[in-house]
Amino acid sequence: MSLENRIDALLPQEMAEKAETAGVRKAALSFLPLFALAILAGAFIGLGAMFATTTAAASSTLPYGVARLLIGLAFCLGLILVVVGGAELFTGNNLIVMAWASRKISTWALLRNWLVVYVGNFVGSLGTALLVFFGKQYAAGGGSVGEAALKIAVGKVNLGFVQALALGILCNCLVCLAVWLTFSARSVADKILAIIFPISGFVAAGFEHSVANMYFIPYTLLIKAFDPGFVTAKAIDLSSLTWGAFFLKNLLPVTLGNIIGGAMLVAAMYWFIYLRKRNN
């Protein structure tokens, strides 16, 4: 193998084959390792969301675009930990559709992976929310971090169904494109650079990520339930912030949108371009 072949980024055709192989490997994981890796991914995304929330506490003193860019850059921590550290993330695993479309895995294997990973992501995100809550990180900055968290969550549960669906589609197009770009990488630095712009872009634009919302909204529901004095002091109307609104008005449409964006608009499209003829 020449030096050039060893250091150059993979071309899209090779990326598609690598994504297909990764999908087969992911679908074959036994339950316990898969679930544990999914918990890790939920925790990692939660940490990225925590970092983004802390950064958002300064947003009122900065121009809107600059603040959104910084929040997006902070959130990149989550996917960097997932991809480089190794974990199973539901939104990124929408790319397993490429292996399914090539008939390398069954429909059951695909759905099993998604279900186990989705539940594991929820456990990891919620666990992180609990730890951050008990650490009273929301009180940092004179309570500005908690205020930012509450405003973020209220905005999410007040989205219309179609709006949340559309924002979920756009989000996972960019998330899966970020993961797709990492398949071209030859080094850790390559992977990190591939992740930064798509992820900071979706956060800056205000798109909706189902796993991130498993942290953002439960975290603020904990603040609402167990520190009402903090909420009263911030004078934020939280009447719309409920568990029911979280599941039905945000998580449901956003998850559906994430599947459409990741599985249909990214994975299926790249399969059609690079793998369809080979497998037919």
Phi, psi and omega in degrees: 000129181287160178300321180299316181292334182278336185248340180292149175295149177292147177278161184307321178299317178291326177297318179297317179294323178292320178295321178297314179297319178297323179296319178297317181295317181296319182292337183271353181297138177288165191302308188297311177298321180297314182294319179296318178294328177290321175299316178302316181297318177299319178295318180297315178295323176299319178295321175297320179293322177298315178298317180295320179295318178298319177294324180295339180299338180263003189295333183290342182261002183237156172302148187307309183297320179295316180298316181295323178297315181294321177297317179296318178297321179296319182295336179305336178311318184301306183288330175299315178296321180295310187285314184280319181283333180094109179194168183248112183249128183306312184296316177293328181287358170298339178291347177299342176305332179296318177291323178295316181294332177275004180061031176271340175223160181275165175300319179299318180297321178296308183293325177299314180299311182300317183294311181298316182291320180299313179295317178298319176300320179296316180299314180294319180294315181294320177299319177295318178301318179296314181297315180295322177297310181296333175283355181053038178295336180294342179277353182296153179064036181065027180088003182292331178293314178295322178298317178297318180298316181296318180294321178299312184294318180299319178298323182290318183281351179261007175288145171288159184301311182295321178297314179297321178299312181296318179293329175291320178299309181299319180301307188282344167301313182287322178297313181291329174294323176298312179296318178304315180296328179293340177291345177273350191285148175248352183213168177298319179299319177302314182297316181296315179296325179293330183280323194302310189286315177298320183286314178296330178294315182291324179291315180301324181280349179083026177284167190247125181246120187300317183289321176299321181290340174292343172263306188307311188279312176303324179303315181284332174295326175294317178298315181300318185283322191248355175220063182298333178297322178296316181297316180299319181295329181273348176053047178252131180285111181251021183298331180273352184269096180224165177297322179297317178295322178302309184287317189269323185266342180238299189297319180297302181294325181292319178298314178300317178296319177301319179294316179298313182293315184280311186282319187267318187270341178248297185299309182296323181294313180291327174298315181299320183287314192252337187242344186300311184294324180295330185259006178241000000 
